[in-house]
Amino acid sequence: MELKKHWEHVYATKPTNTVSWFQEHAEQSVWLIQASGVPFAASIIDVGGGASTLVDDLLDRGYSNLSVLDLSVSALHDAHHRWRAIDSCRGSPR
């Protein structure tokens, strides 16, 4: 199966929190980013981020120039809706 089709199938058929790699919070990654000392406005990209919560955790800590790259449009779509919901609760449209 082609990689893109594989990941589309995974994200289309399984809830994100049931896949083996799911972490409610990406604590180790957040710690490494903070420990690196990059400014809050630095460009950060989560490659292969799928529906990862890393961006959520970074947004919560004040990072603002974030991107997520993934093969799965479904995963990115789900993550985008989650971020929009977070922003609407904060009152800041994205």
Salt bridges, closest charged atoms under 4 A:
GLU8 OE2 - LYS4 NZ 3.23
ASP56 OD1 - ARG82 NH2 2.83
ASP57 OD1 - HIS25 ND1 2.82
ASP60 OD1 - ARG90 NH2 2.35
ASP78 OD1 - HIS77 ND1 3.97
ASP87 OD2 - ARG94 NE 2.68
